[in-house]
Amino acid sequence: MTVAAGMLTLTATPASAYDVRYERNTSWAYTDSHRPTKITIDPAGDVPVGSWTDDRGRAHTARAYFTFDISRYRGAAIESATFSAKETSVVDCTKRPGVELWRTAPYTDRSSWEKPPADRAKLSTATLPDIAGCPAPYVEWNAAEGLRQALAEGASTLTLALRLPAGVDSDPTLGRRYASAVGISIDYNYTPGVPTELQTSGKPCTTAEPYQFQRSDDLALSAVLHDRDRNDTGGTDMLTATFALWPVDEPTARLERTGNGRDGERASGLFYRDTLTHDRVYAWQVRAADSRATGEWSGLCYFRTDFQGPSVAPVVSSTDFPVEGWHPALPGQFTFDAGSATDVVSFRYQLNSTGEQTVAADRNGGSATVTLTPGTGPNSLTVWSVDAAGNRSPEARYEFLASDVAPVITGSLTEIGAPATFSVQPGMGGVIRYRFQLDGDPEQTVEAAADGSAALTVTPTRGGNRTLSVTSVTADGVTATAVRTFRLTTAPKISATVYEQGATSGGQGVPGVFTFAPRQPDVVSYRYRFGTVTSTVAAAADGTASVTWTPTKAGFTSLTVWSVDRNGVQSESASFVFFVRDLLPVIQGMLYDPSYPAGGPGQAGDFLISSEVPDTTEFRYRFDDGPEQGVGADINGSAIVTWTPEQSGTHTLTVRSLFADGTASQERTYTFLVAEAPAA
């Protein structure tokens, strides 16, 4: 059940959406007794019903006809159909005649008042109450039976006629007109189709012997559902699928389970393991229903239950990997034998923690051989026999030891673009050559020396995580592979004059030259950042660049650099951290501090003066605007001066350093606070 073209949506139940389609007329016409041999089809304006007298005094009596396309409703059950029209004019609002709705044969251009479309059935009469308004904006007739009859006859169109009852249709006081656009609100529903693509526990169902097996597990039955109902937005009904299951030898022991889905979806019904019996043939089928109709049952599917797996574990053996001793970790064969279990059709196996795999037995109750490559060290192979239903036997576990035969690689990748030579030693005898490859690059080959060793050279062309794989090859074609992983940074290299990484050097106003060298190819520029200020410099033809930087303050400084290639690809970042030497003297008040008043007039205070510059010989200083004095620096470049304030308030100590070469630093001023009186 569904709608389209418009209009009314009723309350939904969990099983189905109640939608009503508003079907508009595709054509309209009327016949007039004044023109008895003519029909007017699809005229502009309103459609007359009943009688009237024109301005020349001529009498008219008319009947209106409306045509609807009903092809979409073939095969649907019609729940209801309400024809509705709008009155546009009424001769006498005090009179409310019953207006009849008829189903007729289709009209043609040869229809007329004298030869009207044949009447098929009178459907309903609408008599409006006084409260309906005049003209009435909405008048309804029940058209359900007419629609059902037309569909039953296989018609693609439905023609409905409005007329006044015989005997009163000639009364001009009862005439009225209707809008030419009318409609039918149709509530309809398609019966869900027969489900298809039936599956028994995920496998296509069998309908004839030999039936498929159901192992000792819950049973999942499923099928794809079908339903033609669609609403305007493409929405579909929610369908309920009923799955019926019974033993073939006991049809009365029927069980049903339900699942849900929409058109084109797969619905499932679950039957728990304890509802089934071992070694029994079952039949099942499915049908779909919406909230109004139930579809037909599907055909029958059959299966046989088998809940008992092979009784004994398989026997596992290998001449390549006996359980005693160590054996080269090369591909080797393992044989699985069903032993006394005659119902075995395949084997499931798992080596160490790898995923399970399956191999078919050469015959029922037979054996199978697989080739596996073990890991280095202890290995565990787990094997199960499997019957036709998928039931497993007890597991067999085969433990063995495998020694590493991969070649030994010595060497390292250091720089992008820098050739690196590796020495390779064989992990097994008889090696005559090596194949090697740096990930993404072409594979190369090098011949081995008489002792199986070799040297190989690779040149990385890009950075990041790089993997070198080396495969040794014997004269018999036996191979073993070793892998080494390296991390190659693309961050540029940084060097500098004056300033040393991690050390204190230079000073305020002392320029340093910082040089950037690339670690990635085709570098055209560098982004660099001193502290929080980022800049860019173009690279020279060789990919390097230099910048001169002059610090304005002392202390910790960080430089971060990125290279950028011609494609705009930015490298990883490189960092250069250093400390700018303070060229000015450092002053520290032992009593008097810049942050809070201390001491007082007449109370002496010491001041520690120091310098980070080697060969500092003397400090020249003055308090406030007093005369400049001097004090020698000790071997640590430090000195202490004592001063006694005469007044409270703010005071200053200004100092400059003198060096052994006769030069002097700039001045630094230390501002401090003196309390009004010494503390008691």
KEVEX-862212 format. One line per field, with one value per residue (C-alpha): chain; residue number from 0; x, y, z; residue in one letter. Coordinates in steps of 0.25 Angstrom, whole numbers, padded with zeros to 4 digits. Layout:
N
mido: c(A;...)
bado: c(NUM;...)
x: c(X;...)
y: c(Y;...)
z: c(Z;...)
tortor: c(a;...)
//
This chain:
680
mido: c(A;A;A;A;A;A;A;A;A;A;A;A;A;A;A;A;A;A;A;A;A;A;A;A;A;A;A;A;A;A;A;A;A;A;A;A;A;A;A;A;A;A;A;A;A;A;A;A;A;A;A;A;A;A;A;A;A;A;A;A;A;A;A;A;A;A;A;A;A;A;A;A;A;A;A;A;A;A;A;A;A;A;A;A;A;A;A;A;A;A;A;A;A;A;A;A;A;A;A;A;A;A;A;A;A;A;A;A;A;A;A;A;A;A;A;A;A;A;A;A;A;A;A;A;A;A;A;A;A;A;A;A;A;A;A;A;A;A;A;A;A;A;A;A;A;A;A;A;A;A;A;A;A;A;A;A;A;A;A;A;A;A;A;A;A;A;A;A;A;A;A;A;A;A;A;A;A;A;A;A;A;A;A;A;A;A;A;A;A;A;A;A;A;A;A;A;A;A;A;A;A;A;A;A;A;A;A;A;A;A;A;A;A;A;A;A;A;A;A;A;A;A;A;A;A;A;A;A;A;A;A;A;A;A;A;A;A;A;A;A;A;A;A;A;A;A;A;A;A;A;A;A;A;A;A;A;A;A;A;A;A;A;A;A;A;A;A;A;A;A;A;A;A;A;A;A;A;A;A;A;A;A;A;A;A;A;A;A;A;A;A;A;A;A;A;A;A;A;A;A;A;A;A;A;A;A;A;A;A;A;A;A;A;A;A;A;A;A;A;A;A;A;A;A;A;A;A;A;A;A;A;A;A;A;A;A;A;A;A;A;A;A;A;A;A;A;A;A;A;A;A;A;A;A;A;A;A;A;A;A;A;A;A;A;A;A;A;A;A;A;A;A;A;A;A;A;A;A;A;A;A;A;A;A;A;A;A;A;A;A;A;A;A;A;A;A;A;A;A;A;A;A;A;A;A;A;A;A;A;A;A;A;A;A;A;A;A;A;A;A;A;A;A;A;A;A;A;A;A;A;A;A;A;A;A;A;A;A;A;A;A;A;A;A;A;A;A;A;A;A;A;A;A;A;A;A;A;A;A;A;A;A;A;A;A;A;A;A;A;A;A;A;A;A;A;A;A;A;A;A;A;A;A;A;A;A;A;A;A;A;A;A;A;A;A;A;A;A;A;A;A;A;A;A;A;A;A;A;A;A;A;A;A;A;A;A;A;A;A;A;A;A;A;A;A;A;A;A;A;A;A;A;A;A;A;A;A;A;A;A;A;A;A;A;A;A;A;A;A;A;A;A;A;A;A;A;A;A;A;A;A;A;A;A;A;A;A;A;A;A;A;A;A;A;A;A;A;A;A;A;A;A;A;A;A;A;A;A;A;A;A;A;A;A;A;A;A;A;A;A;A;A;A;A;A;A;A;A;A;A;A;A;A;A;A;A;A;A;A;A;A;A;A;A;A;A;A;A;A;A;A;A;A;A;A;A;A;A;A;A;A;A;A;A;A;A;A;A;A;A;A;A;A;A;A;A;A;A;A;A;A;A;A;A;A;A;A;A;A;A;A;A;A;A;A;A;A;A;A;A)
bado: c(0;1;2;3;4;5;6;7;8;9;10;11;12;13;14;15;16;17;18;19;20;21;22;23;24;25;26;27;28;29;30;31;32;33;34;35;36;37;38;39;40;41;42;43;44;45;46;47;48;49;50;51;52;53;54;55;56;57;58;59;60;61;62;63;64;65;66;67;68;69;70;71;72;73;74;75;76;77;78;79;80;81;82;83;84;85;86;87;88;89;90;91;92;93;94;95;96;97;98;99;100;101;102;103;104;105;106;107;108;109;110;111;112;113;114;115;116;117;118;119;120;121;122;123;124;125;126;127;128;129;130;131;132;133;134;135;136;137;138;139;140;141;142;143;144;145;146;147;148;149;150;151;152;153;154;155;156;157;158;159;160;161;162;163;164;165;166;167;168;169;170;171;172;173;174;175;176;177;178;179;180;181;182;183;184;185;186;187;188;189;190;191;192;193;194;195;196;197;198;199;200;201;202;203;204;205;206;207;208;209;210;211;212;213;214;215;216;217;218;219;220;221;222;223;224;225;226;227;228;229;230;231;232;233;234;235;236;237;238;239;240;241;242;243;244;245;246;247;248;249;250;251;252;253;254;255;256;257;258;259;260;261;262;263;264;265;266;267;268;269;270;271;272;273;274;275;276;277;278;279;280;281;282;283;284;285;286;287;288;289;290;291;292;293;294;295;296;297;298;299;300;301;302;303;304;305;306;307;308;309;310;311;312;313;314;315;316;317;318;319;320;321;322;323;324;325;326;327;328;329;330;331;332;333;334;335;336;337;338;339;340;341;342;343;344;345;346;347;348;349;350;351;352;353;354;355;356;357;358;359;360;361;362;363;364;365;366;367;368;369;370;371;372;373;374;375;376;377;378;379;380;381;382;383;384;385;386;387;388;389;390;391;392;393;394;395;396;397;398;399;400;401;402;403;404;405;406;407;408;409;410;411;412;413;414;415;416;417;418;419;420;421;422;423;424;425;426;427;428;429;430;431;432;433;434;435;436;437;438;439;440;441;442;443;444;445;446;447;448;449;450;451;452;453;454;455;456;457;458;459;460;461;462;463;464;465;466;467;468;469;470;471;472;473;474;475;476;477;478;479;480;481;482;483;484;485;486;487;488;489;490;491;492;493;494;495;496;497;498;499;500;501;502;503;504;505;506;507;508;509;510;511;512;513;514;515;516;517;518;519;520;521;522;523;524;525;526;527;528;529;530;531;532;533;534;535;536;537;538;539;540;541;542;543;544;545;546;547;548;549;550;551;552;553;554;555;556;557;558;559;560;561;562;563;564;565;566;567;568;569;570;571;572;573;574;575;576;577;578;579;580;581;582;583;584;585;586;587;588;589;590;591;592;593;594;595;596;597;598;599;600;601;602;603;604;605;606;607;608;609;610;611;612;613;614;615;616;617;618;619;620;621;622;623;624;625;626;627;628;629;630;631;632;633;634;635;636;637;638;639;640;641;642;643;644;645;646;647;648;649;650;651;652;653;654;655;656;657;658;659;660;661;662;663;664;665;666;667;668;669;670;671;672;673;674;675;676;677;678;679)
x: c(0000;0006;0003;0009;0005;0002;-0005;-0010;-0001;-0008;-0002;0007;0008;0021;0018;0013;0012;-0002;-0001;-0012;-0009;-0017;-0019;-0023;-0031;-0024;-0036;-0050;-0062;-0077;-0089;-0100;-0115;-0114;-0104;-0109;-0099;-0086;-0077;-0067;-0054;-0044;-0050;-0044;-0052;-0062;-0070;-0086;-0095;-0110;-0118;-0117;-0123;-0113;-0114;-0122;-0133;-0128;-0129;-0117;-0115;-0101;-0094;-0079;-0069;-0055;-0044;-0033;-0021;-0022;-0011;-0002;-0013;-0014;-0012;-0014;-0025;-0033;-0036;-0044;-0045;-0051;-0055;-0055;-0058;-0059;-0072;-0069;-0084;-0098;-0111;-0119;-0111;-0124;-0126;-0117;-0120;-0113;-0102;-0099;-0086;-0086;-0076;-0077;-0070;-0059;-0064;-0058;-0060;-0072;-0079;-0091;-0103;-0111;-0100;-0094;-0083;-0090;-0094;-0087;-0091;-0097;-0086;-0091;-0100;-0094;-0104;-0098;-0103;-0105;-0092;-0084;-0083;-0088;-0082;-0076;-0061;-0060;-0070;-0067;-0073;-0069;-0063;-0056;-0066;-0064;-0049;-0049;-0059;-0050;-0038;-0045;-0048;-0034;-0036;-0025;-0034;-0046;-0057;-0066;-0078;-0085;-0100;-0113;-0123;-0133;-0146;-0139;-0127;-0136;-0139;-0130;-0130;-0122;-0111;-0096;-0082;-0070;-0055;-0049;-0038;-0043;-0037;-0038;-0031;-0028;-0023;-0018;-0008;-0001;0000;0015;0021;0027;0041;0053;0068;0065;0077;0079;0090;0096;0096;0086;0075;0074;0061;0065;0075;0086;0081;0091;0096;0093;0104;0102;0099;0087;0080;0078;0068;0067;0061;0059;0046;0038;0027;0022;0017;0025;0021;0025;0039;0042;0038;0034;0026;0032;0029;0028;0035;0029;0039;0032;0041;0037;0043;0039;0035;0027;0019;0011;0024;0024;0031;0030;0040;0038;0048;0046;0051;0047;0045;0059;0064;0068;0060;0064;0058;0066;0064;0072;0081;0072;0060;0067;0070;0082;0082;0068;0063;0055;0047;0044;0038;0035;0024;0023;0012;0010;-0001;-0012;-0009;-0001;0007;0008;0017;0030;0034;0040;0055;0061;0073;0079;0084;0098;0102;0113;0127;0138;0141;0156;0166;0174;0189;0199;0213;0224;0238;0242;0240;0241;0237;0251;0262;0264;0261;0263;0251;0248;0235;0232;0221;0211;0202;0188;0181;0167;0171;0159;0149;0142;0133;0144;0144;0154;0163;0164;0178;0185;0200;0204;0195;0192;0177;0171;0171;0164;0169;0160;0163;0167;0155;0145;0153;0166;0177;0183;0197;0200;0213;0215;0227;0229;0234;0248;0248;0236;0224;0211;0202;0187;0178;0164;0157;0143;0131;0122;0113;0125;0126;0140;0148;0156;0168;0182;0194;0208;0220;0233;0246;0251;0264;0266;0272;0271;0283;0290;0291;0301;0301;0292;0286;0290;0286;0277;0285;0297;0301;0302;0309;0304;0311;0302;0306;0297;0288;0289;0298;0299;0295;0300;0293;0285;0273;0272;0262;0260;0245;0239;0252;0255;0260;0275;0284;0298;0306;0311;0325;0330;0327;0313;0315;0313;0314;0303;0301;0288;0285;0272;0266;0255;0254;0244;0243;0251;0251;0263;0260;0270;0267;0278;0276;0283;0286;0274;0265;0263;0261;0261;0258;0263;0258;0264;0256;0263;0258;0263;0260;0257;0260;0271;0285;0288;0302;0306;0317;0319;0307;0309;0297;0295;0305;0306;0313;0312;0304;0294;0297;0307;0303;0304;0303;0294;0295;0284;0288;0277;0274;0263;0266;0261;0261;0257;0255;0255;0245;0252;0248;0256;0247;0233;0237;0236;0243;0247;0260;0263;0273;0285;0287;0293;0281;0288;0284;0290;0284;0290;0284;0287;0281;0275;0275;0282;0278;0271;0269;0263;0264;0254;0257;0249;0253;0243;0245;0241;0227;0224;0227;0232;0242;0242;0247;0261;0264;0277;0276;0287;0289;0292;0303;0299;0310;0305;0308;0298;0294;0287;0284;0286;0277;0271;0261;0253;0240;0238;0244;0255;0265;0264;0273;0286;0285;0296;0293;0302;0301;0307;0312;0316;0319;0318;0329;0343;0355;0346;0355;0347;0333;0330;0318;0310;0298;0287;0294;0306;0321;0325;0334;0342;0344;0352;0346;0351;0355;0341;0337;0330;0331;0323;0320;0313;0305;0297;0285;0282;0268;0256;0249;0254;0269;0278;0291;0297;0309;0318;0329;0343;0351;0365;0366;0362;0348;0335;0321;0309;0302;0292;0283;0278;0266;0263;0254;0258;0248;0245;0252;0260;0252;0252)
y: c(0000;0013;0027;0037;0050;0057;0057;0050;0041;0034;0028;0017;0003;-0004;-0013;-0003;0011;0016;0025;0031;0035;0047;0044;0056;0055;0055;0060;0066;0069;0072;0070;0080;0078;0091;0085;0070;0065;0071;0069;0079;0073;0080;0094;0105;0109;0102;0090;0091;0081;0082;0093;0108;0118;0126;0141;0139;0131;0117;0105;0096;0083;0078;0066;0066;0055;0053;0043;0037;0028;0016;0007;0008;0001;-0012;-0023;-0015;-0016;-0003;0000;0013;0023;0037;0046;0060;0073;0088;0095;0109;0114;0110;0116;0115;0113;0110;0097;0085;0074;0061;0060;0047;0040;0030;0021;0022;0017;0026;0038;0042;0053;0046;0046;0055;0058;0049;0038;0039;0030;0017;0017;0005;0008;0018;0019;0029;0042;0054;0063;0074;0080;0095;0096;0092;0106;0111;0109;0097;0097;0082;0071;0056;0044;0029;0024;0011;0001;0008;0007;-0007;-0011;-0003;-0010;-0024;-0022;-0019;-0004;0006;0018;0021;0031;0037;0046;0056;0059;0063;0052;0049;0057;0069;0071;0081;0090;0102;0106;0094;0096;0097;0098;0090;0093;0085;0080;0068;0057;0043;0040;0025;0016;0004;-0008;-0018;-0032;-0035;-0044;-0058;-0057;-0062;-0065;-0075;-0078;-0089;-0083;-0075;-0085;-0086;-0096;-0110;-0115;-0129;-0140;-0140;-0129;-0120;-0122;-0113;-0115;-0114;-0099;-0089;-0089;-0076;-0077;-0065;-0059;-0047;-0040;-0033;-0023;-0013;-0002;0011;0025;0038;0038;0024;0019;0004;-0004;-0011;-0026;-0038;-0050;-0063;-0075;-0089;-0101;-0116;-0130;-0137;-0149;-0141;-0129;-0126;-0122;-0109;-0097;-0082;-0071;-0057;-0046;-0032;-0025;-0016;-0019;-0024;-0027;-0040;-0044;-0055;-0065;-0071;-0085;-0089;-0102;-0109;-0108;-0118;-0133;-0140;-0147;-0143;-0137;-0123;-0115;-0100;-0089;-0074;-0064;-0049;-0040;-0025;-0020;-0022;-0034;-0047;-0053;-0067;-0077;-0080;-0093;-0104;-0105;-0117;-0120;-0131;-0129;-0134;-0130;-0140;-0137;-0146;-0155;-0154;-0143;-0144;-0149;-0138;-0142;-0135;-0141;-0126;-0122;-0134;-0131;-0134;-0124;-0111;-0110;-0098;-0089;-0091;-0095;-0110;-0120;-0125;-0136;-0137;-0151;-0154;-0167;-0175;-0164;-0168;-0155;-0145;-0137;-0126;-0120;-0107;-0103;-0091;-0088;-0080;-0068;-0067;-0068;-0082;-0088;-0100;-0111;-0122;-0137;-0145;-0154;-0156;-0160;-0158;-0148;-0135;-0129;-0114;-0106;-0096;-0086;-0086;-0075;-0075;-0082;-0091;-0093;-0099;-0104;-0107;-0116;-0121;-0131;-0125;-0133;-0129;-0122;-0113;-0120;-0121;-0132;-0131;-0123;-0128;-0119;-0121;-0114;-0113;-0104;-0096;-0089;-0075;-0076;-0062;-0055;-0046;-0031;-0022;-0007;0005;0016;0030;0041;0043;0042;0036;0022;0012;-0001;-0013;-0027;-0039;-0053;-0065;-0072;-0085;-0093;-0092;-0078;-0073;-0059;-0049;-0041;-0027;-0016;-0003;-0001;0005;0004;-0006;-0020;-0022;-0035;-0037;-0050;-0057;-0060;-0074;-0074;-0068;-0054;-0042;-0026;-0018;-0003;0005;0020;0025;0036;0039;0040;0034;0020;0011;-0004;-0012;-0026;-0036;-0050;-0061;-0071;-0085;-0093;-0101;-0088;-0088;-0074;-0067;-0053;-0043;-0029;-0016;-0004;0010;0024;0035;0049;0060;0071;0080;0081;0094;0100;0114;0123;0130;0122;0108;0098;0096;0105;0120;0129;0142;0153;0164;0171;0161;0155;0140;0133;0121;0112;0102;0089;0080;0065;0064;0066;0078;0088;0102;0110;0109;0113;0117;0122;0129;0129;0133;0140;0132;0136;0130;0129;0124;0113;0113;0104;0094;0094;0102;0115;0125;0135;0146;0148;0158;0155;0167;0160;0150;0136;0123;0124;0113;0113;0103;0101;0094;0091;0092;0085;0090;0083;0090;0078;0083;0074;0070;0081;0083;0090;0098;0102;0112;0122;0137;0142;0154;0164;0174;0172;0165;0172;0166;0173;0165;0174;0184;0178;0184;0178;0183;0193;0188;0194;0208;0221;0219;0203;0198;0188;0179;0178;0166;0170;0159;0157;0145;0151;0145;0154;0164;0172;0183;0189;0204;0208;0219;0220;0230;0242;0241;0240;0227;0218;0206;0192;0180;0167;0154;0142;0138;0152;0156;0167;0173;0187;0193;0205;0212;0220;0234;0235;0225;0223;0218;0218;0213;0206;0207;0198;0195;0185;0187;0176;0173;0178;0192;0192;0193;0188;0196;0201;0193;0200;0193;0200;0197;0202;0207;0206;0218;0212;0199;0188;0188)
z: c(0000;-0004;-0010;-0020;-0026;-0014;-0002;0010;0019;0031;0043;0041;0048;0050;0038;0028;0024;0022;0010;0001;-0013;-0019;-0033;-0042;-0054;-0068;-0076;-0074;-0083;-0083;-0092;-0093;-0097;-0105;-0114;-0114;-0124;-0119;-0107;-0101;-0097;-0088;-0088;-0081;-0068;-0060;-0063;-0063;-0056;-0057;-0064;-0067;-0076;-0084;-0087;-0099;-0092;-0097;-0088;-0085;-0077;-0075;-0070;-0066;-0069;-0063;-0068;-0059;-0062;-0053;-0059;-0047;-0038;-0046;-0037;-0025;-0014;-0013;0001;-0002;-0013;-0010;-0022;-0019;-0026;-0023;-0026;-0033;-0034;-0030;-0036;-0023;-0009;-0002;-0010;-0008;-0018;-0018;-0028;-0034;-0037;-0048;-0055;-0070;-0082;-0087;-0095;-0109;-0119;-0124;-0111;-0109;-0101;-0111;-0111;-0097;-0091;-0087;-0072;-0065;-0051;-0041;-0030;-0020;-0017;-0010;-0003;0005;0018;0019;0027;0015;0010;-0003;-0013;-0005;-0006;-0004;-0008;-0007;-0014;-0011;-0024;-0018;-0025;-0039;-0038;-0034;-0045;-0055;-0051;-0051;-0065;-0068;-0072;-0072;-0070;-0061;-0066;-0055;-0058;-0049;-0052;-0045;-0043;-0054;-0052;-0046;-0055;-0064;-0052;-0055;-0040;-0037;-0046;-0042;-0047;-0043;-0044;-0056;-0047;-0038;-0032;-0025;-0012;-0013;-0002;-0008;-0005;-0013;-0008;-0005;-0015;-0013;-0006;-0015;-0013;-0002;0007;0018;0027;0016;0005;-0006;-0002;-0008;-0014;-0017;-0012;-0008;0002;0008;0022;0034;0045;0060;0061;0060;0047;0040;0028;0019;0006;-0002;0000;-0011;-0011;-0022;-0012;-0013;-0008;-0015;-0008;-0012;0002;0003;0013;0024;0022;0032;0026;0033;0032;0034;0037;0040;0040;0027;0035;0044;0037;0049;0057;0049;0055;0050;0052;0047;0041;0035;0023;0011;-0004;-0009;0005;0011;0023;0033;0043;0054;0059;0071;0071;0081;0072;0062;0063;0058;0045;0041;0028;0029;0020;0020;0013;0014;0011;0013;0018;0020;0030;0020;0012;0012;0000;-0005;0001;-0006;-0011;-0002;0002;0009;0018;0026;0040;0044;0058;0060;0055;0052;0064;0064;0062;0049;0049;0045;0040;0032;0027;0025;0040;0049;0063;0068;0065;0058;0043;0033;0033;0018;0011;0015;0013;0024;0022;0029;0030;0035;0041;0045;0042;0029;0028;0027;0014;0017;0028;0035;0039;0046;0047;0059;0060;0045;0040;0038;0024;0018;0009;0003;0006;-0006;-0003;0008;0020;0012;0014;0009;0008;0009;0008;0019;0022;0037;0046;0053;0066;0072;0063;0066;0055;0059;0050;0050;0041;0036;0031;0020;0030;0034;0048;0053;0060;0072;0069;0066;0070;0063;0070;0063;0063;0051;0050;0043;0029;0025;0021;0031;0027;0032;0029;0030;0022;0026;0017;0005;-0008;-0001;-0006;0006;0005;0012;0015;0014;0020;0016;0026;0019;0010;-0005;-0007;-0021;-0022;-0015;-0020;-0012;-0013;-0006;-0005;-0017;-0025;-0036;-0031;-0033;-0033;-0028;-0029;-0016;-0014;-0012;0003;0000;0004;-0004;-0003;-0009;-0010;-0010;-0011;-0005;-0013;-0003;0012;0022;0027;0016;0016;0010;0006;0003;-0002;-0003;-0015;-0015;-0028;-0025;-0025;-0010;-0005;0009;0011;0022;0024;0030;0033;0034;0037;0028;0032;0021;0031;0026;0033;0040;0043;0048;0050;0064;0070;0075;0077;0091;0096;0100;0090;0082;0089;0087;0074;0069;0056;0052;0039;0038;0027;0022;0014;0008;0012;0001;-0014;-0023;-0011;-0016;-0003;0012;0023;0036;0049;0060;0073;0067;0055;0042;0029;0015;0008;-0007;-0008;-0017;-0029;-0020;-0011;0001;0007;0017;0026;0035;0048;0059;0073;0081;0094;0102;0106;0101;0086;0076;0061;0053;0038;0027;0013;0001;-0012;-0026;-0024;-0011;-0002;0011;0019;0033;0042;0048;0061;0065;0080;0086;0096;0093;0103;0111;0108;0118;0133;0142;0154;0167;0179;0192;0200;0191;0181;0169;0173;0188;0197;0207;0216;0219;0219;0226;0224;0215;0204;0195;0180;0172;0159;0149;0134;0124;0115;0117;0121;0128;0137;0143;0145;0145;0153;0159;0168;0164;0158;0166;0161;0153;0161;0158;0164;0159;0154;0161;0153;0152;0145;0158;0168;0180;0183;0196;0196;0207;0203;0209;0205;0203;0190;0176;0173;0161;0160;0146;0142;0130;0128;0124;0116;0115;0101;0106;0101;0109;0109;0108;0121;0129;0139;0152;0158;0173;0184;0198;0210;0218;0230;0233;0239;0254)
tortor: c(m;t;v;a;a;g;m;l;t;l;t;a;t;p;a;s;a;y;d;v;r;y;e;r;n;t;s;w;a;y;t;d;s;h;r;p;t;k;i;t;i;d;p;a;g;d;v;p;v;g;s;w;t;d;d;r;g;r;a;h;t;a;r;a;y;f;t;f;d;i;s;r;y;r;g;a;a;i;e;s;a;t;f;s;a;k;e;t;s;v;v;d;c;t;k;r;p;g;v;e;l;w;r;t;a;p;y;t;d;r;s;s;w;e;k;p;p;a;d;r;a;k;l;s;t;a;t;l;p;d;i;a;g;c;p;a;p;y;v;e;w;n;a;a;e;g;l;r;q;a;l;a;e;g;a;s;t;l;t;l;a;l;r;l;p;a;g;v;d;s;d;p;t;l;g;r;r;y;a;s;a;v;g;i;s;i;d;y;n;y;t;p;g;v;p;t;e;l;q;t;s;g;k;p;c;t;t;a;e;p;y;q;f;q;r;s;d;d;l;a;l;s;a;v;l;h;d;r;d;r;n;d;t;g;g;t;d;m;l;t;a;t;f;a;l;w;p;v;d;e;p;t;a;r;l;e;r;t;g;n;g;r;d;g;e;r;a;s;g;l;f;y;r;d;t;l;t;h;d;r;v;y;a;w;q;v;r;a;a;d;s;r;a;t;g;e;w;s;g;l;c;y;f;r;t;d;f;q;g;p;s;v;a;p;v;v;s;s;t;d;f;p;v;e;g;w;h;p;a;l;p;g;q;f;t;f;d;a;g;s;a;t;d;v;v;s;f;r;y;q;l;n;s;t;g;e;q;t;v;a;a;d;r;n;g;g;s;a;t;v;t;l;t;p;g;t;g;p;n;s;l;t;v;w;s;v;d;a;a;g;n;r;s;p;e;a;r;y;e;f;l;a;s;d;v;a;p;v;i;t;g;s;l;t;e;i;g;a;p;a;t;f;s;v;q;p;g;m;g;g;v;i;r;y;r;f;q;l;d;g;d;p;e;q;t;v;e;a;a;a;d;g;s;a;a;l;t;v;t;p;t;r;g;g;n;r;t;l;s;v;t;s;v;t;a;d;g;v;t;a;t;a;v;r;t;f;r;l;t;t;a;p;k;i;s;a;t;v;y;e;q;g;a;t;s;g;g;q;g;v;p;g;v;f;t;f;a;p;r;q;p;d;v;v;s;y;r;y;r;f;g;t;v;t;s;t;v;a;a;a;a;d;g;t;a;s;v;t;w;t;p;t;k;a;g;f;t;s;l;t;v;w;s;v;d;r;n;g;v;q;s;e;s;a;s;f;v;f;f;v;r;d;l;l;p;v;i;q;g;m;l;y;d;p;s;y;p;a;g;g;p;g;q;a;g;d;f;l;i;s;s;e;v;p;d;t;t;e;f;r;y;r;f;d;d;g;p;e;q;g;v;g;a;d;i;n;g;s;a;i;v;t;w;t;p;e;q;s;g;t;h;t;l;t;v;r;s;l;f;a;d;g;t;a;s;q;e;r;t;y;t;f;l;v;a;e;a;p;a;a)
//
